[in-house]
Amino acid sequence: MFGIGLPDLLFILLLLIVLVKPSEWPTVARRTARTFLALRRSFTPVLEEMRGVRDSIMAEASSVSPSHSVPENWAPRPQGFQKGGEPVIESFPDLR
């Protein structure tokens, strides 16, 4: 949930308890609940549209067979081409 964990939520709750008068707690709770419900209602159509697009893409991908295949002589690139690998120096002869 937006990178907020239980310790963060407990800290926010503690701040609210300290900063808000006890007589205003029900009002703050109602406003918070209404805000979350309004946000949820406004984002529901967007989420449904995204789910529909995802489902159509997945259905299309599963119905289409791959048009390319891996060549017979294919092999991964040498370590020198990979991140953190030693550079390949081909200009020097083998010093064995």
C-alpha positions in Angstrom: 0.0 0.0 0.0 2.2 2.8 -1.4 5.2 1.6 0.6 3.6 2.3 3.9 4.1 -0.5 6.4 2.6 -1.3 9.8 5.2 0.8 11.8 4.5 3.8 9.5 0.7 3.4 10.0 1.1 3.1 13.8 3.3 6.3 13.8 0.6 8.2 11.8 -2.1 7.0 14.2 0.0 8.1 17.2 0.4 11.5 15.6 -3.3 11.8 15.0 -4.1 10.8 18.6 -1.7 13.4 19.9 -2.6 16.3 17.5 -6.4 15.8 17.2 -8.7 16.4 20.2 -10.6 13.3 21.3 -13.9 15.1 20.7 -13.0 15.5 17.0 -11.9 11.8 16.4 -15.4 10.7 15.1 -15.4 13.6 12.7 -11.9 12.9 11.4 -12.8 9.2 11.0 -15.9 10.0 9.0 -14.1 12.4 6.7 -11.3 9.9 6.2 -13.7 7.1 5.4 -15.7 9.3 3.0 -12.5 10.4 1.2 -11.3 6.8 0.8 -14.7 5.7 -0.5 -14.8 8.6 -3.0 -11.3 7.7 -4.2 -12.3 4.1 -4.5 -15.4 4.9 -6.5 -13.5 7.2 -8.8 -10.7 4.7 -9.5 -13.0 1.7 -10.0 -13.7 2.4 -13.7 -10.1 3.0 -14.4 -9.1 -0.3 -12.8 -11.8 -2.2 -14.7 -10.6 -0.7 -18.0 -7.0 -1.7 -17.1 -8.2 -5.2 -16.3 -10.1 -5.4 -19.6 -7.0 -4.3 -21.6 -4.8 -6.8 -19.7 -7.2 -9.6 -20.3 -7.5 -8.8 -24.1 -3.7 -8.6 -24.4 -3.3 -12.0 -22.6 -6.0 -13.6 -24.7 -4.3 -12.3 -27.9 -0.9 -13.4 -26.8 -2.1 -16.9 -26.0 -3.9 -17.3 -29.3 -0.9 -16.2 -31.4 1.9 -18.6 -31.8 5.4 -17.2 -31.7 6.5 -16.1 -35.2 10.2 -16.4 -34.5 12.2 -19.3 -33.3 15.6 -19.6 -31.8 18.3 -20.4 -34.3 20.1 -23.7 -34.0 23.5 -22.3 -33.4 22.3 -19.7 -30.8 24.4 -19.4 -27.7 24.5 -16.7 -25.0 27.0 -13.9 -25.4 30.4 -14.3 -23.7 30.9 -13.0 -20.2 32.7 -9.9 -21.6 29.4 -8.6 -23.1 27.4 -9.1 -19.9 27.1 -6.5 -17.2 30.2 -6.5 -15.0 32.1 -8.9 -17.2 35.7 -8.4 -18.3 36.1 -6.7 -21.6 37.0 -8.9 -24.6 40.3 -7.8 -26.1 40.7 -9.4 -29.5 43.6 -7.3 -30.7 46.1 -9.1 -28.5 47.3 -12.6 -29.3 46.8 -15.4 -26.9 49.7 -15.3 -24.4 49.9 -18.9 -23.4 
